[in-house]
Amino acid sequence: MFKKILIANRGEIALRVIRTCKEMGIKTVAVYSTADRDSLHVRFADEAVCIGPAASSASYLNIPNIMAAVEITNADAIHPGYGFLAENAKFAEICAQYNVKFIGPTPTQIMKMGDKITAKETMIKAGVPVVPGSEGLIRDVKVAKKNAVEIGYPVMLKATAGGGGKGMRVVYTEEELEGALEAAQKEAKAAFGNDGMYMEKFVEEPRHIEIQIAGDQYGTVCHLSERECSIQRRHQKLVEESPSPFINDELRKRMGEAAILAGKSINYEGVGTIEFLVDKHKNFYFMEMNTRIQVEHTVTEEVIDYDLIREQIKIAMGEPISGINYFPTMHAIECRINAEDVYNGFRPSAGKITSFHSPKGHGVRVDTHVYSGYTIPPFYDSMIAKLICRARTREDCINKMRRALDEFVVEGVKTTVPFHQQLMQDENFIKGNFTTKYLETFEIKK
């Protein structure tokens, strides 16, 4: 059993980890920037250490300062949450060097899945379906044109070190290719310091479906079924649910088996997510693996009654997992409540929350680090809360979400609540008729 865990993160995920640690009898250490001194994760941890100024590069990404906080508090483990250093193999290596347990996969496992080209090659060897694409990096326009002809238009250019939609371009004709490649390379270089690009077949009418997996230190890997993550804006998820309204039992079983193959191919240790694209014919293709807990882990927890943070910690302590594959017994939907103005291009809306009331009631869960009087800093991700509703059917879950959204009061800043209210009334969403492109034509009415 760990005696003390330092959470190398902020906001709602830091608070989420603290809660499970308290239930397990483990002491916690919060780290925070000067901009986050009033956040709830700082208040509810057993100890708190300031690790730098507001900028992430000087605080939450500052490995020397985080390790100094570990040393002065005598923490024996680090939970990285998601984002920041959660998939940083160097950070995991440093933790091992200082004899501090990194609650997550090994540095080798992170590296194998962190680079998209390496991950794809690993999946091909494991027999997991992948999207047809280039065998390696696209070095120049000549190679790009050759690959595009072999794959067949439309194609997708992707940054090998990418994420969050950066360094991605869809190309429909050869005439567009050169300009798109140059633009994607510049964007990738600016965002990641790496302009390496690869090419894949562009999957039309795609659904973004991901499978939650867990693997222990003894070679056992199981899956915890799927999450539907197709409601996205500019490749950023806004709504997630489980089970998917698009997936049938046969496909659910096949995708779960493929996810287990993926995890076993790298002897995966910890909880993680295998992300797939699924086309309109229900063909599925490996997209990437996230070697960490995800924002939307909550919907899986709700439909199978399974604490994924507790499972992460137990795996890190060397406990074996059950090896049982789980399937949803309920339906859950998560709406990300972001501090953004949906009537102004989802522009971030930092500032002081003057009034805050979160919905309650049976089957309603709110994960948040904010409160009335809290000032949202402009330096980080705009998500301020996650609203999760659970019911026996998807129809009941949508009805519950409508009610809960009507109760959600945030004053002083703009939020995405109005968008979610309209989506929950949308006929196509209610019927499950949507793809990852759905919000490109979704009109938000004032």
N, C-alpha and C positions, 0 to 999 in steps of 0.2 A: 504494500500500500504506500502510495506517495504521501509524504507528510505535508508538503506545501507545493502548490502549483502556481507559477507565474503565468498570467494571461498576456501574451504579447499582441494585444489588439485593443480595440476601443468599442464604445457604443453597445448596441443591443447584443452582439455576439459575445462580448466580454462578460456582460451581465448574465447571459444565458449559461456560460461556462461556470461562473461563480455559483449560480443556483444549484447546479448538479453537484459541484464540489462540496458545497455545504451539506447536501443530503447524504453524501458519501463520507462525511466527517473529515474532509481534507481542507486545510487552510489555503487561503488564496492571496495572491499579490496582484494588484492592479498597477499597470503602468499608464502614464498619461502625459499628454503634452500640456503646455500652459493654456491652450485653448479649451482643454477638456477637464479642467480642474473641478468643474461643477457637474460633471456627468455622473449618472447613477452608478456606473460600474466602479467609480472611484469611492463612492460613499459606502457601497455594500461589501467591498472586499475587506479582508482582515487587515491588510496593509496596502499602502499605495505609495508609488515612487514616481516623481516627475522625471521624465527622460529627455526633455528638451523643449524647444519652442514649437510653435504651431505647425510649421512645415513638416510634412511626413518624412522627408529626407533627413531631417534633423531630430526626429523623435521615433515614430513607429517603424521606420526603416533603418534606424541607427543601431546597428548590431552591438558595437562596443558599449553603448549606454544601456541597452537591454541586458547584456551579460553582466554589467556592473550592478544593475538592480538585482539580478539573480544572486550575485555574490553577497551583497549586503543584507539580503533577506534570507539567505540560506535555502532558497527554493531548490527542490530536487527534480522538478520537471517543468516544462514549458508547453503551454497550449497555444498554438499560433492563430486559432480562429480561421477566418477566411480573408483573402486579400493580404496586403502587406507582405509578410515573410512566410506565409503559410505554405507556399510551394517553392521556397528558396532552398536549394540543395546545399548551398554554402552555409546557410544558417543552421541547417540540420547537422552538418558536419562539425561546426563549431560547438554546438550543444554537446555532441558526443565527445569532443576533445576535452570539454570541461566537466565531463561525467554528469551531465544534466540530460534527463530523458526528454527527447523531442516527441511530443504526443502526435504521431503521424507516421508516415512511411519512412523508410530509410533514404539516405541521400541518393543511393543508386536507383531506387524505384522512382524517386522524384525526377531524376535526370532522364530516365528512360521514357517517361511519359510527358515531360515538360516540353521537349522539342517535338513539334508535330510530325516532322519527317521520320524521326526515330520511332515515334509512337506508332505511326502508320505501318512501318516496316515490321515492328513487333507484332502488330495485330494480324498482318498478312501471314506471318509464320505461325501464329496461333490458330489460324483458320477462322478469324472473325471477319465478317463482310466489311469491306471498305469502299469508299467512293472511288471510282476509276480516276486516276490522276497521274501526274508526272512521277517518274521514278526517283528523282532527286530535285535539287534546287534549280530554278530557272535562272540561268546565267546571263542570257541576253535575249533580245527580241527574236532572233533567228530560231533559237531553241524553243522559245515560247510558241511561235507560230507552228513549228513542227508538232509539238505536243498537243496543241489545240486541235489540229487536224486529226490526230490519232484518237483523241478523246471524244471529239465532236462538240461543236458549239450548241448551247452556251456553256462557257466555262467560268470558273471562279478563281481569281488570283488571291492568294492568302499569304500573309506574313508568317514565316516559320516560327517566329517568337511572339506571335500575335495574341490578342485578346481584346475583348470589349469592342469588337468590330473595327479595330484599327488595322490599316494595311490590307483591306479587302476590297475587291472590285469584281463586279459581274461583267463579262464581256460576251456580246452576242454575235459580233462579226469580226473578221480579221482586220478591218479598217480601224476598229476601236482599240485593238490590242496594244499597240505601241504606247499610245498616250496613257492608257489605263495602267500599264506596267510601270511607267515612270512615276505616275502619281502615287501608286500603291507603295513603291519603293521609298519615295521621299517621306510618306506618312509613317511607314514602318521604322525608318531610320530615326525620325524625330521622336517617335513614341517609345521605341525599345532599344535604340542604338544598334540595330541590326536590320539591314535591308534585304535579307534573304527571303526569297519568294518561292512558292510552289503553286501548282495548278491542279484543280480538281474539276470533274464534271459538275455542272450546276444542276442540282436536284430541283426540279420544278414542282410546285405545290407541296413543299416540304413541311413536315411536322418535326418539331424538336422534342424528342422523347429521350429521357435519361433513366438509367437503371442505377439504383443505390446498391452498393455492395459493401461487404465487410469481410476482412481477412485477418486471420490471427498469425502468430509467430510459428505455427506448426504446419502451415500449408493448407489449412482449411479456408475456403472462400464460399460465401453464400450471397444470395441477392435478396433484396427487400422490395422487389417489384419496381414499378415505373412511376415517373412523374411527367406530366404534360407541361411543357414549357414554351409553347408556340406563341403565346401572346407576348410579343416583344416590340420594342421601339428602338430602331437603330442597333439591333443585336443585344439590347439590354432587356432582360426579363421584367415584366410588370405583374404578371399573374401566373401562378403555378397551381396544378391540381393533381390529385391522385385518387382513383385511377384515371387514365386518359379515356375520354369519350370515343376515341378513334381505335383503340387497341382491343382486339378480341383475346379470348383465353389462349388460343393456339399461338398467336403472335407474342403474347406476353410470356409464354413459356419459352419460346425460341429466343427471344431477346434476353431473357434472364439467363439462359444457358450460355449465350454468347458473352454476356457480361462476366460470368464466372470464368469462362475460358480466358478472357482478357486479364482478369485479376490473377489467375493462376500462372499465366505466362510470365509474370514478373515476380511471382511469390509475394503478392501484395499483402502488406501489413497495415491495418488501420481501416477506417471507413473511407470510401471514395465513391466517385460517380463516373460511370461510363456513359458518354453522351452519344446519341445516335440521331441521324436524319432518317426520317421515314417518308417515302414517297406515297403518292395517292394510290398506288397498287399494293401498298403495305410491304414493299421491299425496304429493308433497313440497312444502314451503313454506319460504321464507326466514324465518329467525328473527332472526339478527343476524350481524354480522361482528366478529371479534376482530382488530384491527390490530397483532398482536404474535405472538411465539412463544408456544406454549401448553405447559402442563404435559405433556400427552400427545403432544407432538411425537415422542417417543421411539419410539412404535409405528410411525409412518410411516417413521422412519429405519431401523427393523429390517426392514420388509417390502420396501423398495425400495433399501436400502443407500445412503442419501443423508444427508449431514450438513447439517441445516437451519441450524445456527448458522453454519457456513462459508458457506452460500449467502446468509444475511443479510448477512454481512460483505462478501462479494464484490459483491452488489448495491449496497450502500452505497458501495463503492469505484468504482462506475460500470461494472462488468463486465456484459456481456449474459448472459442465461440461454439455455439450449438451446431452450426453447419446446416441448420434448417433454412430452407428458402421460404420467404414470407409473401403472402398475397393479400391485397387490401380486403378488409372486412367492412370498411366504412368508406365514405367519400369526404375528401377535404379539399378546400380551395384556399389559397393564400393570395392576398392583395398586398403589394408593397406600397406602403404609404410614404411617398417622397415629398420633401419640401420643394415643390416645383409648381410653377404656374402653368397649368395645362392649357390655358387660353392664350398663352404667349410662348408657344413652341417648347413647352416643358422647361422653361427657364428656371434655374435654381433660385430658391427664395429663402436665403438665410435671414436670421434675425431673431428677435425675442418672441417666444410663445406667450401670449397674454392670457390664454385660457386653453385648457386641455382636459378633455373627458374621453376616456376610452370605453368602447362598448363592453358589455358583460352579458352573462346569461349562459344557458346550457349550450355546450358545443362551440363556445366562442373563446378564442385565445388571442391575446395581444402581447407581442414581444417588442419592448421599446426601452429606450434609455432616457427618454425626455419626459418633461412634466411642465405644468404651468409655471412660468417664470424662467424656464430654461432658455438660454440663447443658443441657437443653432449656429455653429461656426461655419464660415464659408470655405474652409480648407479641405473638406473631406467629402465622401459620398453623400448624396442628398437624402438617402433613406433614413427616416426617423422612426418608423414602426413597421411591423408586419402584423396584418390582421388575418387570422386563420379561423375558418369555420368548418365544423365537422357535422355530418348528418348521415343517415342511412342511405340516402339516394342523392344523385347529383341535383335533381330538381329541388329537394328539400334543402340541400346545401346552398344553392343559389338564393333561395328565398331567405335563408338565414343570413347570408352575406348582405343581401339588400337591407334587411333590418339593422344589422350591425353597422353598416356604412352610414345609415341615417342617424345612428347614435354617436358616430365619431365626430367629436368637436375639436377643432384646432383653430385657434384665432391668433392673429398677429403675423402669420406667414401664410402663404399659399400652399396647398397640398394637392396630391393626385386623387383625393377622395371623389371630386366630381367626375373624373374620368371613370373610375371604378363603378360609380353609381350608374352611369350611362351604359357601360359595358354589361353590367348585370341585367340590364333591360333589353339588350340587343338580341334580336331574334336569331341571328346566325350563331352567336356565342351560346345562347341557350340550347340550340340544336347540336352544338359541337362542330359546326361547319366553319373552320378557320384554319389558317396555316401561319407560318412565321411571317408572311407578308400582309397579314390581315389588317394591321394598324396603319399600313401605308395609305389605305383608302377610308379609314374609319374617321368619321366626322364628329368632332366634339362640339356639342351645341351649348350655347350660353343660356 
